[in-house]
Amino acid sequence: MIFSLKGTVQELTPAYAVINVQGVGYYVGISVMTSQMLTLHQETFLFIQQIIREDAHLLFGFNSRSEKEMFNLLISVNGVGAVSALILLSTLTLEEIASAILSKNSALIQKAKGIGAKTAERIIVDLKDKVQKFNNSDENISTLTDNKIKEESLSALEVLGIPKRMSEKIADRILKQNPAISVEELVKQILKNI
């Protein structure tokens, strides 16, 4: 089984890429999400899912392990083929798919071309206990907290006469390193770095 490919992007479209690995070109089906992460004639690394059928050996490539996991979950649902799974991954983000499944929002899943009401319902029933880890609601909460701390800090600095755009990049860098920082500490750190 091919687990991953590392090579040069020889051809690139929103639906497939040809990855040249030491002179051998591998035709790999991809989602739009993965396609946007690739650059023609540049080195890349893709996680691969190989599907062997009677009439074909197919390769599907993913920029992240999470996307590959979601793809495998989707194709495990009766009636969802590899192409439908890629279309769904191209239409919605991993978080949106997980959130739609967890909130039983079949209308959102049906936005993907070729997925009807019955298939959407089947996806929800089959995967509702398996997609929890893709639903980054905790991450969203921490991002909201980061934004609130950042906004308060930048407002405080503006009062001190420091332009927002000057301190914003520094704030982002500090918050990335220390997401649990307080407003006061962030203001001090920004002032040190200006």
C-alpha positions in Angstrom: 0.0 0.0 0.0 1.2 3.5 -0.8 1.0 5.6 2.4 2.5 8.9 1.2 4.3 10.5 -1.8 7.0 13.0 -1.8 7.9 14.6 -5.1 7.5 17.4 -7.5 4.1 18.7 -8.7 4.2 18.0 -12.4 0.6 18.8 -13.2 -2.0 20.5 -11.1 -5.8 21.0 -11.4 -8.5 21.5 -8.7 -9.4 17.8 -9.0 -6.1 16.0 -9.5 -2.3 16.4 -9.4 0.5 14.4 -11.0 3.3 14.0 -8.5 6.6 13.1 -10.0 8.6 10.9 -7.7 12.1 10.2 -9.1 10.8 10.1 -12.7 7.5 8.2 -12.0 4.4 10.3 -12.3 1.6 9.4 -9.9 -1.9 10.6 -10.9 -3.6 11.5 -7.6 -7.2 12.6 -7.0 -7.3 15.6 -4.6 -9.8 18.0 -3.1 -9.8 21.8 -3.8 -8.5 22.3 -0.2 -5.4 20.2 -1.0 -5.1 21.7 -4.5 -4.8 25.2 -3.0 -1.8 24.0 -0.9 0.2 22.8 -3.9 2.4 24.7 -6.3 3.2 23.6 -9.8 6.9 22.4 -10.2 7.4 22.6 -6.4 8.3 19.8 -4.0 5.4 18.5 -2.0 4.4 15.7 0.5 0.9 14.1 0.4 -0.7 11.5 2.5 -2.1 8.9 0.2 -5.2 6.6 0.3 -4.9 3.9 -2.3 -8.1 2.2 -3.4 -7.8 -1.0 -5.4 -10.8 -2.0 -7.5 -11.3 -4.7 -10.0 -10.9 -2.2 -12.9 -8.5 0.4 -11.4 -5.9 1.2 -8.8 -6.7 4.7 -7.6 -4.6 7.1 -5.5 -6.1 10.0 -3.5 -3.8 12.6 -1.9 -4.3 14.8 1.1 -2.4 17.7 2.5 -3.1 16.7 6.1 -3.6 13.5 8.0 -7.0 14.9 9.2 -8.3 15.3 5.7 -7.3 11.7 4.9 -9.1 10.5 8.0 -12.3 12.4 7.1 -12.1 11.0 3.5 -11.8 7.4 4.9 -14.8 8.0 7.2 -16.9 9.4 4.4 -16.2 6.5 2.0 -17.0 4.1 4.8 -20.6 5.3 4.5 -22.7 3.1 2.1 -23.4 5.1 -1.0 -20.5 7.6 -0.7 -17.8 6.9 -3.2 -14.3 8.4 -3.4 -15.4 11.1 -5.9 -18.4 12.2 -3.7 -16.1 12.3 -0.6 -13.6 14.6 -2.5 -16.4 16.8 -3.7 -17.7 17.1 -0.1 -14.1 17.9 1.1 -13.9 20.5 -1.6 -17.2 22.1 -0.7 -16.9 22.3 3.1 -14.0 22.5 5.5 -13.3 19.5 7.9 -14.8 21.6 10.8 -18.0 22.4 8.7 -18.5 18.7 7.8 -18.1 17.6 11.4 -20.3 20.4 12.7 -23.0 19.6 10.1 -22.9 15.9 11.1 -23.0 16.6 14.8 -25.8 19.2 14.5 -27.7 16.9 12.0 -27.6 19.6 9.4 -28.3 17.5 6.3 -29.0 20.6 4.2 -25.4 21.8 4.6 -24.0 18.3 3.6 -26.3 18.4 0.5 -24.6 21.5 -0.7 -21.9 19.1 -2.1 -22.8 18.3 -5.7 -24.1 14.7 -6.0 -25.0 14.2 -2.4 -28.8 13.9 -2.0 -31.0 13.9 1.1 -30.8 10.1 1.7 -27.0 10.0 1.5 -26.7 13.1 3.7 -28.9 11.4 6.3 -26.8 8.2 6.1 -23.6 10.2 6.6 -25.1 11.8 9.7 -26.3 8.5 11.2 -23.1 6.6 10.4 -20.5 9.2 11.4 -22.1 11.1 14.3 -20.0 9.3 16.9 -16.8 9.4 14.8 -16.3 13.1 13.9 -16.1 14.7 17.3 -12.3 15.2 17.0 -12.8 17.3 13.8 -15.1 19.7 15.6 -12.7 22.2 17.0 -15.2 24.1 19.1 -12.6 24.3 21.9 -10.2 25.8 19.4 -12.8 28.3 18.3 -13.4 29.3 21.9 -9.7 29.9 22.5 -9.4 31.9 19.2 -12.3 34.1 20.4 -10.5 34.6 23.7 -7.3 35.4 21.9 -9.1 38.0 19.8 -10.7 39.6 22.8 -7.3 39.9 24.6 -5.7 41.2 21.4 -8.4 43.8 20.8 -8.3 45.1 24.4 -4.5 45.3 24.3 -4.5 47.1 21.0 -7.1 49.6 22.3 -5.0 50.2 25.4 -1.9 50.8 23.2 -3.9 53.2 20.9 -4.8 55.3 24.0 -1.0 55.5 24.6 -0.6 56.8 21.0 0.7 53.6 19.4 -0.9 52.9 16.0 -2.9 49.7 15.8 -1.2 48.3 12.6 2.2 48.8 14.3 1.4 46.6 17.3 -1.0 44.1 15.6 1.8 41.9 14.1 3.7 41.8 17.4 0.5 40.9 19.2 -0.2 38.0 16.8 3.3 36.7 17.3 3.2 36.8 21.1 -0.3 35.3 21.2 0.9 32.4 19.0 3.7 31.7 21.5 1.6 32.2 24.6 -2.2 31.9 24.0 -3.0 32.2 27.8 -1.3 35.6 28.2 -3.2 38.3 30.1 -4.1 41.7 28.5 -1.7 43.5 30.9 1.2 41.1 30.1 0.5 41.4 26.3 0.6 45.2 26.5 3.9 45.0 28.3 5.4 42.5 25.8 4.2 44.6 22.8 5.8 47.7 24.3 9.1 45.8 24.8 9.1 44.7 21.1 8.2 48.1 19.5 
